[in-house]
Amino acid sequence: MQNKFLKILKITAYAGLIAASVFSILKGMKEKKQKDNNARMLLIARQIDAQIRNTNRKTSPRYHEKNQAKYDELWGNNEPSCN
């Protein structure tokens, strides 16, 4: 009777250790995934910010005047085609 009880306790202890290990691994994977998602979102935000800054730069009046001057020089127009 005592021998069976000890076997049951050993099996329960091993099962508990295995379960704790599995839960620990799963928790670590979840935290890693959250960190990866956070890093990915930061990268996307930086790319969007860079695109917005680039768009703002390209739509600025100074950029437009510079390109208009290049266009006029390329096609030999002495008078600007835009205002």
C-alpha positions as CSV (number, residue, x, y, z in Angstrom):
1,M,0.0,0.0,0.0
2,Q,2.8,2.4,0.9
3,N,4.7,1.4,-2.2
4,K,1.8,2.3,-4.5
5,F,1.3,5.6,-2.7
6,L,5.0,6.5,-3.2
7,K,4.7,5.6,-6.9
8,I,1.7,7.8,-7.3
9,L,3.5,10.6,-5.5
10,K,6.5,10.2,-7.8
11,I,4.4,10.2,-10.9
12,T,2.5,13.2,-9.7
13,A,5.7,15.1,-8.9
14,Y,7.2,14.3,-12.4
15,A,4.0,15.3,-14.1
16,G,4.0,18.5,-12.1
17,L,7.6,19.3,-13.1
18,I,6.8,18.5,-16.8
19,A,3.7,20.7,-16.7
20,A,5.7,23.6,-15.1
21,S,8.4,23.3,-17.7
22,V,5.8,23.4,-20.5
23,F,4.1,26.4,-19.0
24,S,7.4,28.1,-18.6
25,I,8.4,27.5,-22.2
26,L,5.0,28.7,-23.5
27,K,5.2,31.9,-21.4
28,G,8.7,32.6,-22.7
29,M,7.4,32.1,-26.3
30,K,4.5,34.4,-25.7
31,E,6.8,37.1,-24.3
32,K,9.2,36.7,-27.2
33,K,6.3,37.1,-29.6
34,Q,5.1,40.2,-27.9
35,K,8.6,41.7,-28.1
36,D,8.8,40.8,-31.8
37,N,5.4,42.3,-32.5
38,N,6.5,45.5,-30.6
39,A,9.7,45.7,-32.6
40,R,7.7,45.1,-35.9
41,M,5.2,47.9,-35.0
42,L,8.0,50.3,-34.2
43,L,9.6,49.5,-37.6
44,I,6.3,50.1,-39.4
45,A,5.8,53.4,-37.5
46,R,9.3,54.6,-38.5
47,Q,8.7,53.6,-42.1
48,I,5.4,55.5,-42.1
49,D,7.0,58.5,-40.5
50,A,9.8,58.5,-43.1
51,Q,7.2,58.3,-45.9
52,I,5.3,61.2,-44.5
53,R,8.4,63.3,-44.1
54,N,9.4,62.4,-47.7
55,T,6.0,63.2,-49.0
56,N,6.0,66.6,-47.2
57,R,9.4,67.3,-48.6
58,K,8.4,66.4,-52.2
59,T,5.2,68.5,-52.0
60,S,7.0,71.6,-50.6
61,P,7.0,74.7,-52.8
62,R,10.8,74.8,-52.8
63,Y,11.0,71.2,-54.2
64,H,8.4,72.0,-56.9
65,E,10.3,75.2,-58.0
66,K,13.6,73.2,-58.2
67,N,12.0,70.5,-60.3
68,Q,10.3,73.1,-62.5
69,A,13.6,74.8,-63.1
70,K,15.1,71.4,-64.1
71,Y,12.1,70.7,-66.5
72,D,12.4,74.2,-68.1
73,E,16.2,73.7,-68.5
74,L,15.7,70.3,-70.0
75,W,13.1,71.3,-72.6
76,G,14.5,74.7,-73.3
77,N,11.5,76.7,-72.0
78,N,12.5,80.2,-71.1
79,E,9.1,80.8,-69.5
80,P,7.9,78.6,-66.7
81,S,5.0,76.2,-67.6
82,C,3.4,76.7,-64.1
83,N,3.0,79.8,-62.0
